[in-house]
Amino acid sequence: MNNPSSEVHPLAPFLPDGARVLMLGSFPPKRVRWSMEFFYPNLQNDMWRIMGLLFFGDKAHFLADPKHFDRERIMAFCRTVGLALYDTASEVVRLRDNASDNFLQVVRPTDMCGLLDRLPECRAVVTTGEKATETLVGQLRCQRPAVGGSAPFEYAGRRMQLFRMPSSSRAYPRSVEWKAEFYRKMFAAVGMI
């Protein structure tokens, strides 16, 4: 029987100067599913539709064309609003040949302390799904919030908040609008909208 080999995260953390919020997924899908070289690259993932709807009133705002997200526009947006991005796993094994979090085995969690040390103005950490939350709470030693909820924690003398959002994956069978309401409340709570 073949043992699946591990995959190391293919992207560097996106940590713009002055970022106030760190958003964390679990791990990127296989490259064959990517529509751009950036976070939430799968065209079937609704993250950038959620952001377009919330900040610009247009789900298609971050589409370059029907098959690709506009990486440069997304990066500029994240820099402007102060949104850092990475994932809670730096190395995984895919137990099945897909992107499902249910079949991701975390080999090496991301060093959250290292990320937060590089983001001195960050006051909120946001997880975008169950696997990301599960991987993170042990490191931060904080309560596990309910979906749509938050829990306070302290890091290096900073009072911070962990927000748990619903997955933006289409595998999570809810509409973009339904998911966006959770994200709207979180962004309002941190003063970004």
N, C-alpha and C positions, 0 to 999 in steps of 0.2 A: 504494500500500500504506500502511495506517495504522500509525503507530508507537504502541505502547502508551505511555500517560502514566505518570509515576511517582506513587507513593503515599508520603506522609509518614506516619510512625508516628502512629497515632491516640491513643495513651495516653502519659501522663507516666510516667517511671520510678517504681517503687514502692520507696522507700528508707527503711524504718523506722529510727528511732534504734536504735543498738546492733546493727544487722544484722551477722552474722558470715559469712554466705554470700550471694553474688550469683549467682542462677540466670538464665541467658540462653538464650532460644530464638532463632529467626532473625527472624521477623516474624509478626504476627497474620494470621489468615485474613481474607477479606472479611467485612464486617459481617453480611451475610446469614446467615453461619454461626454468629454469636455467640449464646450463651445468657445472657451477662452482660457487663457493661462492665469487664473485667479481663483479666489474662493467662491464656492457655490457655482461651479462652472457648468453643471449639467443644465441644459435647456429645460429639462423636466423638473427642475427644482424651482420653487416659487420665491426664493429669497429676494431676488432683484425685482420681481413683480411687486412684492410686498413693499419694498422700499420706494419703488416708483409711485405706487398708489398713495402711500403715506406722505411722502415729501413733495410729490409733483402732481398728484391727482390722476396719474396715468400708469396703468400696469405695464405698458410697453415702453416706458421712458428709457429704460436701460438696454433695450434691444438695438443692436447695430443693424440687423436685418432679421428676417424670420428664423434664421438658424444660428445666430450668434448674439451673445451679450457684448456690449461695448465696454471692454476692459478699461480703457482710458477714462471714459465718463464715470464709471463706477469708482475707480481709484480717486479721481478728483473729488467726487461726492464724499467719499469716506474721509479724505483729508479735510475737507471743508467743515463737515459736521463733527469731526473728532472721533471717528469710529475705527478701532483697531480690529484686526481679524487674524484668527489662527484656529487650530483644532486642539482638542484635549488629548489626542494620541499622536505621538511622533513616529511610532512604528506599530504596524498591525499585521495580523494574518487574516486573510479572507477565508473563512471556512467554507464559503460557497463562492462561486464565480460571479458575484454581483456586488452592488454597493450597499446592500442592506445592513444597517447597524446591528440587526439581530444576529448577523453572521460575521461580525468583526470581533476578533480576539485582540485585545490591546496587549502588545508585547512591551512597549515602552510609553508610559504616559508622558505628556509634555511637561516640562519643568515650569509650572505655573509661577513659582516664586521668581524664577529668572525672567519670565515675561513681565510680571508686575513691576519688578525692579526697573525695567526699561520703560515703564509707563508711569512716571511719577505723578501725573495729573489724573490718572484713572481712578474713578470712584465707584464704578459698576462693572460687573462681569455678567455676561448674558450667555446662557447655554441654549442651543437651538435643537433640543431633542433629548430623548431619554439617555442614550449612550453617553453623550457629552456630559450630562448632569451626573450620571453615575460615576464617570471617570474623574470628575472634578471635585466632588464634595469631600472625598477623603483627604485630598491635598490641602484644601482650604480649611478643613476642620469646621465646617459650618453645617447648619441644618439643610436638609433637602427640601426645597420649596415645592409646592404643588404646581402643576402646569398653570402658567399665568401669574404665579405668585413670586414672592421674593423672600430672602432671608438675609439679615445683617451678618457681617463678619468683620474682623479686624485683620489688617495686614500691615506690618511694619509701621504701626502707629496710625494708620489710615483707617477711618471708618468707611466701610464699603458695603455694597449690596450685591447679592447674587440673585439674578432674575432667571427664571426658568420659562422659556418660551416653547410653544409647540413646534414640532419639526416643520420645516419649510418644504420637505420632500413631498412629492405627489403620492408617495406610498402612504402618507398620512392623509386619509380621505376626507379632507375638509376644503372648502373653497378658499381662494386667496383672500377674499374679503373677511371671512371668518377668522383666519389666522392673523390678518392685518390688525384686527381689533386688539388682540393681545399685545402685539408689538407697539401699537399706538399708545396704549396705556403705559408700557414700559418707557418708551421714549419721552412721553409727557412727564413721567416721574423723575427722569434724570435731566429734564429741562432742555431736551433737544428738539422738541416740537411744541 
